[in-house]
């Protein structure tokens, strides 16, 4: 059934139909389409625009269609242009004349805008839950590893000692910001476009506030032209998804490095690894690599909708149909990545001894050795040079600063005493860093408590 065929004298060319149709992908929001139609008809009956009897018949028919689609006893067929025409045609087929009143006071333009908003809002809620699940796993690691020492890096070079709790805390902050972004988008988009018509409202006495309340919106949108042509919330959502994907990709990259034979910081669970068809010794971090790879796919969706929207005049243009497939794909991609990544993180094992040994061999305590000399009266610039000599000495002998004898230390600088070993131990180097946000246990315990409260509070 075409919703627009009255003024046409020829059938639509099949190639045109195939190019124009959207049922193949907008079927994804059939629940939202029926939900919006039920609210619309409830308002029409309340306003006396349709009779109560017709209203109840339409609502009953719509609920039946929804039930049958959910149960799979009703099949979405390709002969219809879109999900809206499918639902309306099926309704008329089932309840007769009353079904023809469903579309009173409504355009496909505001119907599409509503369906997409409802769908994105529902998906934001689901994605938020998945991000929260990842945060909960990160918090568990933070709580268990406040004394697991490891090298911190800059430029991928070992820099200063930190803890695994501190390192995971950095990702906690990233994904927590992602939750706040999702919350911001949801609040900003939560206004109902239904009742905007094609672009200029309608002459029917619609109660848009009532419809908005039925659908859980804050209220109706305030400009009908903007209502049907607004895709800012799609762009914002894709931007937030791109940021989530970027954070996952950064994390995945580190896990890939840590899982390598050279680092051996982590052991991935067999359930989240694959082997090689030719090399029997291989255990590959394919999940982390795929998460990293799929980030570009999510970025592509954002670039696509930005490009689509950049030259569109008001109000609605058919170009906007291109918002759906790429958004659906980006949402599904990020959701899949979050589920698999969380499972991978929750099952991987951390090799604490390897991490600490790497921190020692990487001279991450060199700055603390220089600070020791400064605290014993040596000017910092001189201390920096002295410790540089010690590092060179150790590199030539394949040893750590901690392995040097006191005699070897004093040969370079007589200021060193026995207490240097305590001063440059991994535990001391970390524990004396107690400012908020630092890796010391005192600071980390404070941060962990804040993170725990964040997850207990209503979503940001």
C-alpha positions in Angstrom: 0.0 0.0 0.0 1.3 3.4 -0.9 0.4 6.3 1.4 0.7 8.8 -1.4 -0.7 7.3 -4.6 -3.8 9.4 -5.2 -2.4 12.0 -7.5 -0.3 9.5 -9.6 -1.6 7.9 -12.8 1.2 5.3 -13.3 2.6 2.6 -11.1 6.0 3.2 -9.6 8.8 1.6 -11.5 10.2 -1.4 -9.6 13.7 -0.1 -9.7 12.4 3.2 -8.2 10.6 1.2 -5.5 13.7 -0.8 -4.7 15.8 2.4 -4.5 13.2 4.3 -2.5 12.0 1.6 0.0 13.1 1.5 3.6 11.2 -1.5 5.0 14.4 -3.6 4.6 16.0 -1.6 7.4 13.3 0.6 9.2 11.5 -2.7 10.2 14.0 -2.5 13.0 11.8 0.0 14.8 8.4 -1.6 14.4 7.9 -1.5 18.1 8.5 2.2 18.3 6.3 2.8 15.3 3.4 1.0 16.9 4.1 2.6 20.3 3.9 6.0 18.7 0.7 5.1 16.7 -1.0 3.9 19.9 -0.2 7.2 21.7 -1.4 9.2 18.6 -4.7 7.4 18.4 -5.2 7.7 22.2 -4.9 11.4 21.8 -7.2 11.6 18.8 -9.9 9.8 20.7 -9.4 11.9 23.8 -9.7 15.1 21.6 -12.8 13.7 19.8 -11.0 13.7 16.5 -11.9 10.0 16.1 -14.7 8.2 18.0 -13.9 6.3 21.2 -15.1 3.2 19.4 -12.7 3.7 16.5 -9.9 4.6 18.8 -10.3 1.4 20.8 -10.5 -0.7 17.6 -7.4 0.9 16.2 -5.5 0.4 19.5 -6.6 -3.2 19.8 -5.5 -3.8 16.2 -2.1 -2.2 16.8 -1.5 -4.2 19.9 -2.4 -7.4 18.0 0.1 -6.5 15.2 2.8 -5.8 17.8 2.2 -9.2 19.5 2.2 -11.1 16.2 5.4 -9.4 15.1 7.1 -10.1 18.4 6.1 -13.7 18.2 7.0 -14.1 14.6 3.5 -15.1 13.4 3.3 -12.0 11.3 6.0 -11.6 8.6 7.2 -8.2 7.3 6.8 -8.4 3.5 8.9 -6.5 1.0 6.0 -5.2 -1.1 5.5 -2.3 1.3 7.5 0.9 1.1 8.3 1.2 4.8 7.3 0.0 8.2 4.7 2.7 8.5 2.8 1.6 5.4 3.1 -2.0 6.4 1.6 -1.4 9.8 -1.2 0.8 8.4 -2.1 -1.7 5.6 -2.1 -4.6 8.1 -4.3 -2.7 10.5 -6.9 -1.8 7.7 -6.8 -5.4 6.6 -7.6 -6.6 10.1 -10.1 -4.0 11.4 -11.5 -2.5 8.3 -12.6 1.1 7.8 -11.5 2.3 11.3 -7.9 1.6 10.4 -8.0 4.3 7.7 -8.4 6.9 10.5 -5.0 6.0 12.1 -3.1 8.6 10.1 -5.4 11.5 10.9 -3.4 14.7 11.8 -0.1 13.0 11.2 2.5 13.0 8.4 5.1 10.4 7.7 7.6 13.2 8.4 6.7 13.6 12.0 6.1 9.8 12.3 9.6 9.0 11.1 11.1 11.6 13.3 9.2 10.2 16.3 10.2 6.6 15.5 13.8 7.4 15.2 13.8 9.4 18.4 12.1 6.6 20.3 14.5 4.1 18.9 17.6 6.1 19.7 16.3 6.8 23.2 15.8 3.1 23.9 19.2 2.3 22.5 20.9 4.9 24.6 19.4 3.3 27.7 20.7 -0.1 26.6 24.1 1.2 25.7 24.3 3.0 29.0 23.7 -0.3 30.8 26.5 -2.0 28.8 28.9 0.8 29.6 28.0 0.6 33.3 28.6 -3.2 33.2 32.1 -2.5 31.8 32.7 0.1 34.6 31.7 -2.5 37.2 34.3 -4.9 35.9 37.0 -2.2 35.9 36.1 -1.3 39.5 36.6 -4.9 40.5 40.1 -4.9 39.0 40.8 -1.6 40.7 39.7 -2.9 44.1 41.9 -6.1 43.7 45.1 -4.5 42.3 46.0 -1.5 44.4 49.3 -3.2 45.1 50.0 -4.7 41.7 53.0 -2.6 40.5 53.6 -2.0 36.8 55.3 0.5 34.5 53.5 3.6 33.5 54.3 4.7 30.0 54.8 7.9 28.0 55.6 7.7 24.3 55.3 3.9 24.8 58.5 4.1 26.9 58.5 3.0 30.5 58.3 6.1 32.6 57.3 5.8 36.2 55.9 3.0 38.4 52.1 2.9 38.8 49.6 0.2 39.8 47.2 -1.8 37.8 44.4 -0.2 39.8 45.7 3.2 38.7 45.9 2.2 35.1 42.4 0.7 35.1 41.2 3.9 36.8 42.2 5.9 33.7 39.8 3.8 31.6 37.1 4.1 34.3 37.3 7.8 33.9 37.0 7.6 30.1 34.0 5.3 30.1 32.3 7.2 32.9 32.5 10.3 30.7 30.9 8.3 28.0 28.0 7.6 30.3 27.6 11.3 31.0 27.6 12.1 27.3 24.9 9.5 26.7 22.9 11.1 29.5 23.3 14.6 28.1 22.1 13.4 24.6 19.1 11.7 26.1 18.0 14.8 28.0 18.5 17.1 25.0 16.6 14.9 22.5 13.7 14.0 24.9 11.1 16.3 23.2 8.3 14.9 21.1 8.0 15.8 17.4 4.7 14.1 16.9 2.0 16.6 15.8 4.4 18.6 13.7 2.9 17.2 10.5 4.8 17.4 7.3 6.4 20.7 8.4 3.7 23.2 9.4 1.6 21.5 12.0 -2.0 20.6 11.4 -5.5 22.2 11.6 -6.7 19.4 13.9 -7.0 20.2 17.6 -4.2 17.9 18.6 -3.0 17.8 22.3 0.7 17.5 21.7 1.5 17.8 25.5 -0.7 14.7 26.1 1.0 12.7 23.4 4.4 13.7 24.7 3.5 12.5 28.2 2.2 9.2 26.9 5.5 8.6 25.2 7.7 9.6 28.1 8.9 12.9 26.7 9.5 16.1 28.6 7.2 17.9 26.3 6.5 18.7 22.6 9.1 20.2 20.3 8.6 24.0 19.7 9.1 24.3 15.9 7.4 22.0 13.5 10.0 22.7 10.7 12.9 21.8 13.0 11.0 18.9 14.4 10.8 17.0 11.1 14.3 17.9 9.9 16.3 17.6 13.1 18.9 14.9 13.1 21.2 16.6 15.6 20.5 13.8 18.2 21.6 11.2 15.6 24.8 13.1 15.0 25.4 13.5 18.8 24.7 9.8 19.4 27.1 8.7 16.6 29.7 11.1 18.0 29.3 9.6 21.5 29.4 6.1 20.0 32.6 7.0 18.1 34.1 8.2 21.4 33.1 4.9 23.1 34.6 3.0 20.2 37.8 5.1 20.4 38.1 4.3 24.2 37.6 0.6 23.5 40.1 0.7 20.8 42.8 2.3 23.0 42.1 -0.2 25.7 42.2 -3.1 23.1 45.5 -1.9 21.8 47.1 -2.0 25.3 45.6 -5.5 25.9 47.1 -6.6 22.5 50.5 -5.3 23.6 50.3 -6.7 27.1 49.3 -10.1 25.7 52.4 -10.2 23.4 55.3 -12.6 24.2 57.5 -9.6 24.9 55.3 -8.2 27.6 53.2 -11.1 29.0 51.3 -8.8 31.4 48.0 -10.6 30.7 46.8 -14.1 29.8 43.6 -14.0 27.8 40.9 -16.6 28.5 40.7 -19.3 25.9 37.0 -18.3 25.3 38.2 -14.9 24.1 41.1 -16.0 21.9 41.7 -17.9 18.7 44.4 -20.0 17.3 46.3 -20.2 14.0 45.5 -22.6 11.1 49.2 -23.3 10.5 51.1 -22.3 13.7 50.0 -24.5 16.6 51.6 -22.4 19.3 49.6 -19.3 18.5 46.9 -17.8 20.8 45.7 -14.6 19.2 43.8 -11.7 20.8 41.3 -11.6 18.0 38.5 -10.0 20.0 40.7 -7.1 21.0 41.8 -6.7 17.4 38.3 -6.8 16.0 37.2 -4.2 18.5 40.1 -2.0 17.4 39.2 -2.6 13.8 35.5 -1.9 14.1 36.2 1.6 15.4 36.7 2.9 11.9 33.2 1.5 10.9 31.6 3.6 13.7 33.6 6.7 12.7 32.3 6.1 9.1 28.7 6.3 10.2 29.3 9.7 11.9 31.1 11.1 8.9 28.3 9.9 6.6 25.5 11.6 8.5 27.4 14.8 8.9 28.0 14.8 5.1 24.4 14.0 4.4 23.1 16.8 6.5 25.5 19.5 5.6 23.6 20.9 2.6 20.0 20.1 3.3 17.5 23.0 3.2 14.5 23.1 5.5 12.4 21.2 6.1 12.3 17.4 5.4 14.3 15.9 2.5 14.5 12.3 1.4 18.2 12.4 2.0 17.4 12.0 5.7 16.4 8.4 5.1 20.1 7.7 5.0 20.3 8.3 8.8 18.9 4.9 9.6 21.1 2.1 8.2 24.3 3.6 9.3 23.0 4.5 12.8 21.5 1.0 13.3 24.8 -0.5 12.3 26.9 1.8 14.5 24.6 1.0 17.5 24.8 -2.7 16.9 28.6 -2.6 16.4 29.2 -0.7 19.6 26.8 -2.9 21.6 28.5 -6.0 20.3 32.0 -4.6 21.1 31.0 -3.6 24.7 29.5 -7.1 25.4 32.6 -8.9 24.1 35.1 -6.5 25.5 33.5 -6.7 29.0 33.6 -10.5 28.8 37.2 -10.5 27.8 38.3 -8.1 30.5 36.4 -10.0 33.2 38.1 -13.3 32.3 41.7 -12.3 31.6 44.4 -13.0 34.2 47.0 -10.4 35.2 50.7 -11.6 35.6 51.7 -9.5 38.6 55.3 -10.7 38.8 55.9 -9.9 35.1 54.4 -6.4 35.5 56.6 -5.6 38.5 59.7 -7.0 36.9 59.0 -4.9 33.8 58.8 -1.8 36.0 62.1 -2.5 37.6 63.9 -3.3 34.4 62.5 -0.2 32.8 64.1 2.1 35.3 60.8 3.6 36.3 62.3 4.4 39.7 65.0 6.6 38.2 63.1 9.8 39.0 62.8 8.7 42.6 66.5 8.0 42.7 67.1 11.6 41.6 64.7 12.8 44.2 66.6 10.9 46.8 69.8 12.8 45.9 67.9 16.1 45.9 66.6 15.4 49.4 70.3 14.8 50.4 71.4 18.2 49.2 72.4 17.5 45.6 71.0 20.1 43.1 68.4 18.5 40.8 70.3 19.1 37.6 73.3 17.3 39.0 71.1 14.5 40.4 69.5 14.1 37.0 72.9 13.6 35.4 74.1 11.2 38.2 71.1 8.9 37.8 71.5 9.1 34.0 75.0 7.6 34.5 73.6 4.9 36.7 71.0 3.9 34.1 73.7 3.7 31.5 75.8 1.6 33.8 72.8 -0.8 34.4 71.9 -1.0 30.7 75.5 -2.1 29.8 75.2 -4.9 32.5 71.6 -5.8 31.9 70.5 -5.0 35.5 68.1 -2.8 37.4 68.9 0.1 39.7 67.8 -2.0 42.6 70.4 -4.6 41.7 73.4 -2.3 42.1 75.5 -2.7 45.2 76.0 0.2 47.5 79.7 0.3 46.5 78.7 0.6 42.8 76.3 3.5 43.7 78.8 5.3 45.8 81.4 5.0 43.1 79.2 7.3 41.0 78.0 9.5 43.9 79.2 9.1 47.5 75.9 10.6 48.8 74.1 7.3 48.4 73.5 5.3 51.6 71.8 2.0 52.5 68.4 3.7 52.6 68.5 4.2 48.9 67.1 0.7 48.3 64.0 1.5 50.4 63.6 4.9 48.6 63.6 3.3 45.1 61.6 0.2 45.8 58.4 -0.1 43.7 56.3 0.0 46.8 57.9 3.2 48.1 57.9 4.9 44.7 54.1 4.3 44.4 53.0 4.7 48.0 54.5 8.1 48.5 52.4 9.5 45.6 49.3 10.3 47.7 47.9 13.4 45.9 44.3 12.9 44.6 44.5 11.1 41.3 47.9 9.5 42.0 48.6 5.8 42.2 49.4 5.6 46.0 47.1 3.4 48.0 45.7 6.2 50.1 44.7 8.2 47.0 43.5 5.1 45.2 41.2 4.0 48.0 39.6 7.5 47.9 39.1 7.3 44.2 37.7 3.8 44.3 35.1 4.9 46.9 34.1 7.8 44.6 33.9 5.4 41.7 31.7 3.0 43.7 29.4 5.8 44.6 29.2 6.9 41.0 27.9 3.4 40.0 25.4 3.4 42.8 23.9 6.8 41.9 21.3 7.3 39.2 22.9 7.4 35.8 24.5 10.7 35.0 
